[in-house]
Amino acid sequence: MWYCAVPVATVWTSPESVRDVDQDGIKNPVQLTKWLEQLPFAVRLDLCDGNRVQTQLLYGEPVIIEEIQGDWAKIIAVWQPSKKDERGYPGWVPLVQLKEAKPIHAQGFAKVTAGKAQLWQMDGSPSIVIPFNAMLPYTGELGDYVRVCTPDGEAKLLMRDVETAPSIHLFDKKPASEAVTKGLAFLDLPYFWGGMSSYGYDCSGFTYSMLKACGYTIPRDADDQARGGEGIPVYNPTRWKKGDLLFFANDQGKGNVRHVGFYYGDGLLLHSPSTGKSIELLKLEGSGLKSELCAVRRYGMAEGERV
């Protein structure tokens, strides 16, 4: 097992997918903001249209390395369920952005609840900034801090920036409606194809991440998400609840699932739309998406709750 050793590592379709303009995104230390700022619309769109990017990893996220080719590792992201591989999401990551796991003795995990959180070295000097939802093993408390194990050694996070649990599966499960509330904090954040971080989400990365923040692990991609959860009547909006996932498909809803977002209530969709746009609230009625609606699924149902 290896770990992501940069705040956000992009998982590429192949080593050949990387272009000259992407060099700041494959370094360690990664220059994520610099990379994103120098991607004009057409170059960003090519990440999708050119099938260059698959997903992203957050700092400390574990992966299985299947193969190493030169400076690149073929990995499986085990925290991201996918039909592409029963073990997790596959793709390629620069080897320099990964570190091999070492034995640790932790009390559980600390999950970042702030949009971005400063990681501190044990001597009190600032280290790197890590994104929302990053999860690291923690070993105890130290004043206002939580001590954590990172790919770069022991460090600490402000207690106000995290929540803790005995394991990644035992974080408090909050209602799916809370995922919408958390998602509102990212309004106007630019869309990023394959994005899984508070630097930019794609549509299913957004729904995956907000539900992860509420204690749930759902599939990574929209078409997989559309097959999970509990089915809700598509053409009866009175049955929809805040936090339900709305799915949209090509060919007036009859083709392949291509998009997903949260039902906000009152006929509104909270979603990360597409390259060149930002996370927004959209009125479904009168929008182009209305005719593409193909499924409504509910995740995070309380025990005994009925659809």
C-alpha positions in Angstrom: 0.0 0.0 0.0 1.1 3.5 -0.9 -0.2 7.0 -0.1 -0.8 10.2 -1.9 2.0 12.5 -0.8 0.8 15.8 -2.3 -2.3 17.8 -1.3 -4.1 16.7 -4.5 -2.7 14.2 -7.1 -4.4 13.9 -10.5 -5.0 10.4 -11.7 -4.3 10.2 -15.5 -5.5 7.8 -18.1 -1.9 7.0 -19.1 1.5 8.7 -18.7 1.1 9.8 -22.3 -2.0 11.8 -21.3 0.1 14.6 -19.7 0.8 17.7 -21.9 3.6 20.2 -21.5 1.1 22.6 -19.9 0.4 20.1 -17.2 3.9 19.9 -15.7 3.0 21.9 -12.6 0.3 19.4 -11.8 2.6 16.4 -11.7 5.4 17.6 -9.5 6.1 17.2 -5.8 5.6 19.7 -4.4 2.6 20.1 -6.7 1.8 23.6 -8.0 -1.9 23.0 -8.2 -3.2 26.6 -8.2 -0.5 27.7 -10.7 -1.4 24.7 -13.0 -5.1 25.4 -12.9 -4.7 29.2 -13.5 -2.8 28.5 -16.7 -5.4 26.2 -18.3 -7.6 28.2 -20.7 -11.0 26.9 -21.6 -10.0 24.7 -24.6 -7.0 23.2 -22.7 -9.2 22.4 -19.7 -11.9 20.9 -22.0 -9.3 18.7 -23.6 -8.8 17.0 -20.2 -12.3 15.6 -20.7 -12.6 15.4 -24.5 -9.1 13.9 -24.8 -9.9 11.4 -22.1 -6.8 12.5 -20.2 -7.9 12.5 -16.6 -9.7 9.9 -14.6 -10.0 11.2 -11.0 -7.9 12.7 -8.2 -6.4 11.6 -4.9 -6.3 13.6 -1.7 -3.3 13.8 0.7 -2.9 10.6 2.6 -5.3 8.6 0.4 -4.2 5.0 0.1 -3.6 3.3 -3.3 -2.5 -0.1 -4.5 0.4 0.1 -7.0 0.0 -2.5 -9.7 2.9 -1.6 -12.0 5.7 0.9 -12.2 6.8 2.3 -15.6 9.7 4.7 -15.3 8.5 7.7 -13.3 4.8 6.5 -13.3 2.7 4.1 -11.2 -0.4 2.3 -12.3 -2.6 2.5 -9.2 -6.0 1.5 -7.8 -7.6 4.2 -5.6 -9.2 1.9 -3.0 -11.5 4.5 -1.4 -13.2 5.3 -4.7 -15.6 2.5 -5.7 -15.9 1.9 -9.5 -17.2 -0.7 -11.9 -13.8 -0.3 -13.7 -12.2 -2.4 -11.0 -13.8 -4.1 -8.0 -10.9 -2.9 -5.8 -11.3 0.8 -6.6 -10.6 3.4 -9.3 -7.7 2.7 -11.7 -5.3 5.1 -13.4 -1.8 6.5 -13.5 0.0 8.8 -11.0 3.5 10.2 -11.1 5.6 8.1 -8.7 7.0 11.3 -7.1 3.5 12.1 -5.8 3.3 8.8 -3.8 5.0 7.4 -0.8 5.2 3.8 0.5 3.2 3.1 3.6 5.0 2.5 6.9 3.5 0.7 10.0 1.7 3.1 12.3 -0.3 2.8 15.5 -3.3 5.2 15.3 -6.4 5.8 17.3 -8.5 6.4 14.2 -8.8 9.0 11.4 -9.1 12.8 11.3 -11.1 14.1 8.4 -10.7 17.8 7.2 -14.0 19.7 7.5 -12.6 23.1 6.5 -12.5 24.1 2.9 -8.7 23.9 3.1 -6.7 23.3 6.3 -3.2 24.2 7.3 -1.1 21.2 8.2 1.5 22.1 10.9 4.9 20.5 11.7 5.3 19.4 15.3 7.5 22.4 16.0 4.7 24.8 15.1 5.9 25.8 11.7 3.4 25.6 8.8 3.7 22.7 6.4 1.4 22.2 3.4 -2.3 23.2 2.9 -4.5 20.1 2.5 -8.1 20.0 1.0 -11.6 19.4 2.4 -12.2 15.7 3.1 -8.6 14.6 3.3 -8.4 11.9 5.9 -5.3 11.1 8.0 -4.6 8.6 10.8 -4.5 10.4 14.2 -2.7 9.5 17.3 -4.1 11.9 19.9 -4.7 15.5 20.9 -2.2 18.2 21.8 -3.8 21.3 23.1 -5.9 22.8 20.2 -4.4 20.3 17.8 -4.9 16.7 16.6 -1.7 14.8 16.0 -1.8 13.0 12.7 0.4 10.6 10.7 1.1 11.8 7.2 3.2 10.5 4.3 5.8 13.0 5.4 5.9 12.0 9.1 4.0 13.2 12.2 2.2 16.5 12.0 -0.8 18.3 13.5 -4.1 19.9 12.4 -6.2 22.4 14.3 -9.0 20.6 16.1 -11.5 23.1 14.7 -10.6 22.0 11.1 -11.3 18.3 11.6 -13.6 15.6 12.9 -12.4 12.3 14.2 -13.6 8.7 14.2 -12.2 5.3 15.1 -12.1 4.2 11.5 -12.9 5.6 8.0 -16.2 3.7 8.2 -17.3 5.1 11.6 -17.6 8.9 11.0 -21.0 10.2 12.1 -23.5 9.6 9.4 -25.4 12.8 8.8 -28.6 13.2 6.7 -28.1 13.5 3.0 -29.7 16.9 3.2 -26.5 17.9 5.1 -24.5 17.1 2.0 -26.4 19.9 0.2 -25.6 22.3 3.1 -21.9 21.4 2.8 -22.0 21.8 -0.9 -23.3 25.4 -0.7 -19.9 26.3 0.7 -18.4 25.7 -2.7 -20.8 27.8 -4.8 -18.9 29.5 -7.6 -16.0 27.1 -7.5 -14.9 26.4 -11.1 -15.7 22.9 -12.5 -12.7 20.7 -13.1 -12.9 17.4 -15.1 -12.0 14.5 -12.8 -11.9 16.9 -9.8 -12.3 15.5 -6.3 -11.1 18.4 -4.2 -11.9 21.9 -2.9 -9.7 23.2 -5.8 -12.3 22.0 -8.3 -14.9 19.2 -8.6 -16.6 17.5 -11.6 -20.2 16.6 -11.3 -19.9 13.2 -9.7 -16.8 14.2 -7.7 -18.9 16.9 -6.1 -21.7 14.4 -5.1 -19.2 11.8 -4.0 -17.3 14.3 -1.9 -20.2 16.0 -0.2 -21.7 12.6 0.8 -18.3 11.5 1.9 -18.3 14.5 4.2 -21.5 13.2 5.7 -20.1 9.7 6.4 -21.0 7.8 3.3 -18.9 6.1 0.6 -20.7 6.0 -2.8 -19.4 5.1 -6.2 -17.1 7.6 -7.9 -18.8 8.0 -11.3 -22.3 9.3 -12.1 -23.3 6.1 -14.0 -22.3 4.0 -11.1 -24.0 6.3 -8.6 -27.2 6.0 -10.6 -27.3 2.2 -9.9 -26.8 2.6 -6.2 -28.8 4.0 -3.3 -32.6 3.7 -3.3 -34.7 4.5 -6.4 -37.2 7.4 -6.1 -40.0 8.0 -8.6 -38.5 10.2 -11.4 -41.7 11.9 -12.5 -43.2 12.7 -9.0 -41.1 15.6 -7.6 -43.3 15.6 -4.5 -41.4 12.4 -3.5 -38.0 14.0 -3.9 -36.1 15.1 -0.8 -33.3 17.6 -0.3 -30.1 15.6 -0.8 -31.5 13.1 -3.4 -29.3 12.7 -6.4 -30.8 13.6 -9.8 -29.3 12.0 -12.9 -29.4 13.2 -16.5 -28.7 11.3 -19.7 -28.2 11.9 -23.4 -30.9 11.5 -25.9 -33.6 13.1 -23.8 -32.9 10.9 -20.8 -32.8 7.6 -22.7 -29.1 7.4 -23.4 -26.0 7.0 -21.1 -26.0 8.9 -17.8 -23.8 12.0 -18.3 -24.5 14.2 -15.3 -25.5 14.2 -11.7 -26.4 16.8 -9.0 -28.2 17.3 -5.7 -31.8 18.1 -5.4 -31.9 21.2 -3.3 -35.7 21.5 -2.9 -38.2 23.9 -4.5 -37.3 22.6 -8.0 -33.6 23.6 -7.7 -30.5 21.6 -8.6 -27.2 22.1 -6.8 -24.5 20.8 -9.2 -21.0 21.3 -10.7 -22.1 21.8 -14.4 -19.3 21.6 -16.9 -15.9 23.0 -18.0 -16.1 26.8 -18.1 -18.8 27.0 -15.5 -18.9 26.9 -11.7 -20.9 25.1 -8.9 -24.4 26.7 -9.0 -28.0 26.4 -8.0 -30.1 26.0 -11.1 -33.9 26.0 -11.5 -34.7 22.8 -13.3 -37.9 24.0 -14.9 -37.0 25.7 -18.2 -33.5 24.4 -18.2 -32.0 22.1 -20.8 -31.5 19.5 -18.1 -35.2 19.1 -17.4 -35.8 16.9 -20.5 -32.7 14.8 -19.7 -33.7 13.7 -16.3 -33.5 9.9 -16.1 -33.2 8.8 -12.5 -33.5 9.9 -8.9 -31.5 8.0 -6.2 -31.4 8.4 -2.4 -28.3 7.7 -0.4 -27.9 7.9 3.3 -31.3 6.7 4.4 -31.8 6.3 8.1 -32.5 2.8 9.4 -36.2 2.0 9.0 -36.7 5.0 6.7 -39.1 4.3 3.8 -38.7 5.6 0.3 
